Amino acid sequence: MHLHFIVDQLYSINSLCLKKVLSVFLPSKLPINKNLTQVFLTIFFTFYISLANSQENTSAINTETISEMPTALTFIDKAENHYQKKNYNAAIDQYIHASKYLSHPDKATKKKLGQIYKKIAQSYKRLKNRQQTVFFYKEALDTFTDIEDKKNMARTLNTLAEAERYLGHYVVALDYSTQGLKLHTELDDPEGRAKALIGAGIISRYINHYEKSLEYFYEAYQYYEKVNNASGIAKTSNQMGLIYTKIKEFDHARFFYQRTINLPKNEIDPDTLAIASREIAVIALNSEDYVTARMMAKRAYNIYQSENNKSKSSLTTRIIANTYRAQQDINNAIIYYRKSLSLATEVGSKIYQIKALIPLGNVLIHSNLDESIRLLKKALTLSIQIDTKPHQLYAYHELREAEKLRGNISASLSYAEKEIHLSNVIQKEREDNKLVLVKAKLHSRQLEIELESLKKATKLDQLTLAKNKSEIEIAEQARKISELELTKNKYASVTLASLLTICLFVSIYISRRFIISKRRNKELNYLATRDPLTNCYNRRVLFDFINQDFSDSRQLGEYCIILADIDHFKAVNDTYGHSAGDTVLREVAKVLQASVDQNDIVARFGGEEFCIVLPKASQGQAIQVAETIRQSIESTNFGDISITCSLGVTSIKFNAKSSTELIDQADLALFKSKSNGRNLVTLWDKTLENNHK
Ligand SMILES: Nc1nc2c(ncn2[C@@H]2O[C@H](COP(=O)(O)OP(=O)(O)OP(=O)(O)O)[C@@H](O)[C@H]2O)c(=O)[nH]1
């Protein structure tokens, strides 16, 4: 059934577009009319729905929501239309139809359903069906609670409280109102909270809890003052005016009503302005300021007239009549009471008829007793009909007086008895009502205490929250600190690592430099000790060695010196050149070094002269070494140059007293070799010394 509906709706939305889409799929010669389009759409949707049904649950949910929502919206549209036209029953029918298509449990659908329940409740409210109003507001509240839609919950609680108040369920109303107030506070919705405050204020006023009521209204009033909301200021001012009137503080009451009157008229609700004017009129009447009373009542009347509000026009006309009656202006009083009665009759308001009939009967009592009694009897009948006992009592009282005036004592007595009986009933009812009010008041006190404890709990929660928050902040700070420390440590580590690396490189560099420098020093030391041409020890080092050995000559066991000198070396230079002479010198040095042990020293003593120190060699061993050297040089071919050398040997055993003396001995021996013909080895002896001299 829904499918056909959707197909119908879709076709009506854009049949042209659909035809164009279909022309793509269907053979070109096939006429695309409405029936064909609808058949296609039906097949398409049947296929789509069956496909969707075969899917997972979630897809099924979405399809259902999609397919049912448009149907619901169509009914809602119709309902709204009826509501606008004040056809509330028809609107309710359509809303209820719409609600049947909103059975799906998803949040959006539920929200829509809640709103529909609210609209139904509002429609019943307009129809003054209080029970149904309450019922549907409760349905709406349940629905919004189900989806945790706090904003709508709070608003519904306000309206539900009002509806319960209309039913006289003050305790329940107060409960709802307090819940609404709490929720609005939670939601941080000052506008909604102000409305909730007004609701709570009205209920508190109803249970005569004026102090609390004033508190609520004043808070709302302050909010509206703050946001410069004239309408809100007017409403709350009027409410405070009403309370001050109730507690007979008329100056305060007048102040607040005047506040409403002074507001820009175009910004406030005419009804609110009319109430303020009307109430000032009543206050003025009670304080016998009849001129002001009439003026303000007429002002209110004009507003009600322009609003076509006949029952309130009846009320204000009655106030005007009351001012005339108070001034003993009976004629005008009768005119206005009649007018009030006529308006009340016209609008069918029994209470306003009663309210006009009784004083009219009273003022007519002296001029037209029959009419007075007739009107009073009518008032009595109506008050019995609508069960308004105070007016019934008032009617009995007036009738008793009227019948007495007429001389009908038995009738007067009968009314008197009824008056007494009713008075007792009213008294009892009042006591009962008082009990209800006291109960409600007590309940409100209890709620206040609960609210107070809730506030304390909230404060505690907030404190705990703040504590937790600060703990979280501390933890966060600790985390940040540790992070910073980590970063710091990381940087420190990186820095340390970098420093270590640098140190390492520096160390390596230094150690390398050290090694190089050590090597260089070694080289330098080496160079300092060596003869650059022959690589033999130089003369300075030679003397250092010998002097050192001679520093403790007693330690010296065997110790010999050989001096070797190349023969006719000048001729080599002259014949082969200086460079060749150098080569010969180098080669001779090699021969010398090869001829001695590791601990022996070969030093270049002068140009072509060498000194060989044999620290552990005996005289014989030294001669042997010298002989070996002589033969080696003699037999060596120094690059086609043949040379010989002469050698002089000496030993420590010849008692040289110093290194110089020892060397001198060797030199003398060498000289002997030279003078004996060269290429000879000569050992020092004492005779050499004498010969030389
Ligand atoms: N090529 C070269 N010649 C040098 C060097 N030192 C000294 N001489 C030369 O050695 C020669 C030594 O000559 P003399 O002192 O006259 O001795 P000699 O020619 O060897 O003759 P006798 O010693 O008497 O056999 C000189 O000509 C010096 O110039 C040197 O380092 N290189």
The ligand as a Gaussian input file, in Angstrom:
#p B3LYP/6-31G(d) Opt

LIG

0 1
 N      133.164000      13.777000      -2.109000
 C      133.439000      14.171000      -0.886000
 N      134.696000      14.498000      -0.587000
 C      135.045000      14.837000       0.697000
 C      134.067000      14.911000       1.697000
 N      134.691000      15.281000       2.879000
 C      136.007000      15.439000       2.564000
 N      136.217000      15.151000       1.252000
 C      137.372000      15.215000       0.557000
 O      138.321000      14.234000       1.036000
 C      139.571000      14.635000       0.675000
 C      140.602000      14.335000       1.707000
 O      141.731000      14.515000       1.258000
 P      143.074000      14.438000       2.092000
 O      142.843000      14.916000       3.473000
 O      144.079000      15.176000       1.377000
 O      143.422000      12.953000       2.146000
 P      143.513000      11.822000       1.071000
 O      143.357000      12.398000      -0.265000
 O      142.466000      10.811000       1.417000
 O      144.806000      11.226000       1.262000
 P      145.265000      10.322000       2.429000
 O      144.353000      10.440000       3.552000
 O      146.515000      10.864000       2.849000
 O      145.261000       8.969000       1.881000
 C      139.512000      16.115000       0.375000
 O      139.758000      16.368000      -0.965000
 C      138.116000      16.495000       0.734000
 O      137.646000      17.479000      -0.101000
 C      132.733000      14.599000       1.391000
 O      131.826000      14.633000       2.201000
 N      132.516000      14.210000       0.075000

